[in-house]
Amino acid sequence: MTIYVGNLSFQATEDDLREVFAEYGEVSRISLPTDRETGKKRGFAFVEMKDETTEDAAIADLDGAEWLGRELRVNKAKPREPRSSSRAF
């Protein structure tokens, strides 16, 4: 399972996120997307943990918590929906 972390401070780093989520268990992967054009962080992240039980505890504790001046939105990530390849020009 992957955890979605929204309303994230733009100053947050992968190391910051790893430190917070490591309090709940072993973190296997963190993705901190950036804008393709500007290279700036997009204000959200995805965190994967080794154990689903620890993921549930992290979600329960961190959703709505204030961190780096922002109220976090933390929940199970939804699968990415396929994009349509047809575009009108």
Backbone torsions as a table, in degrees:
resi	resn	phi	psi	omega
1	MET	NA	149.6	177.7
2	THR	-116.3	140.9	178.5
3	ILE	-101.0	132.7	174.5
4	TYR	-95.1	131.3	176.6
5	VAL	-119.8	108.9	-177.7
6	GLY	-109.3	170.1	-177.7
7	ASN	58.0	39.6	-175.9
8	LEU	-83.4	139.8	175.9
9	SER	-60.3	141.3	179.3
10	PHE	-70.7	-13.5	177.9
11	GLN	-85.7	-12.2	-177.6
12	ALA	-65.4	139.5	178.5
13	THR	-114.2	170.0	175.7
14	GLU	-59.9	-39.7	179.2
15	ASP	-63.6	-40.0	177.3
16	ASP	-60.2	-47.8	-179.4
17	LEU	-63.8	-42.5	179.6
18	ARG	-60.6	-40.6	179.8
19	GLU	-62.7	-44.1	-179.4
20	VAL	-66.9	-48.8	-175.7
21	PHE	-75.0	-24.1	178.5
22	ALA	-65.2	-20.4	176.3
23	GLU	-64.9	-19.1	-178.1
24	TYR	-102.3	-17.9	-178.8
25	GLY	157.6	-174.4	-176.7
26	GLU	-74.7	126.1	178.9
27	VAL	-90.5	127.0	-179.1
28	SER	-95.6	-29.0	-177.9
29	ARG	-161.3	145.4	174.4
30	ILE	-131.9	134.7	175.5
31	SER	-123.1	123.2	-179.7
32	LEU	-119.8	86.0	-173.5
33	PRO	-60.3	146.8	175.5
34	THR	-122.8	157.9	178.0
35	ASP	-69.2	133.8	-178.3
36	ARG	-62.0	-37.4	-174.8
37	GLU	-83.9	-42.2	-174.5
38	THR	-99.0	-21.1	-177.3
39	GLY	78.6	1.6	-179.9
40	LYS	-81.3	150.6	177.5
41	LYS	-62.6	149.1	-174.5
42	ARG	-96.1	-1.7	174.8
43	GLY	89.7	15.4	174.8
44	PHE	-150.0	166.6	-179.3
45	ALA	-149.9	165.8	173.5
46	PHE	-124.0	133.6	-179.1
47	VAL	-124.7	131.5	174.5
48	GLU	-114.5	134.6	179.0
49	MET	-118.1	158.8	-176.5
50	LYS	-67.6	-32.8	-171.8
51	ASP	-124.6	129.9	-177.8
52	GLU	-63.7	-32.1	179.1
53	THR	-63.0	-41.6	179.7
54	THR	-71.0	-32.1	176.5
55	GLU	-62.8	-44.8	179.9
56	ASP	-62.2	-40.1	178.7
57	ALA	-65.6	-41.6	179.0
58	ALA	-63.2	-43.7	179.2
59	ILE	-61.3	-47.5	-178.3
60	ALA	-60.9	-41.5	-177.3
61	ASP	-79.0	-36.8	-170.6
62	LEU	-93.1	-20.8	179.8
63	ASP	-64.9	120.7	-179.6
64	GLY	89.1	-5.5	179.3
65	ALA	-73.7	147.3	176.3
66	GLU	-88.7	129.1	-179.8
67	TRP	-144.9	126.6	-177.8
68	LEU	53.4	38.5	175.8
69	GLY	81.4	6.8	-179.1
70	ARG	-126.6	148.1	174.8
71	GLU	-88.4	112.2	-175.0
72	LEU	-70.6	146.3	168.0
73	ARG	-112.3	115.8	-175.8
74	VAL	-127.5	122.7	178.5
75	ASN	-156.7	175.6	177.0
76	LYS	-67.5	132.4	179.9
77	ALA	-69.8	141.1	176.3
78	LYS	-88.6	146.9	178.0
79	PRO	-59.0	143.7	179.1
80	ARG	-67.6	131.4	179.3
81	GLU	-84.3	139.5	-179.2
82	PRO	-64.6	141.5	178.4
83	ARG	-90.0	146.3	177.4
84	SER	-79.1	141.4	-178.0
85	SER	-90.8	-6.1	-179.9
86	SER	-87.8	129.9	178.9
87	ARG	-129.2	142.0	175.5
88	ALA	-88.3	131.8	178.9
89	PHE	-113.4	NA	NA
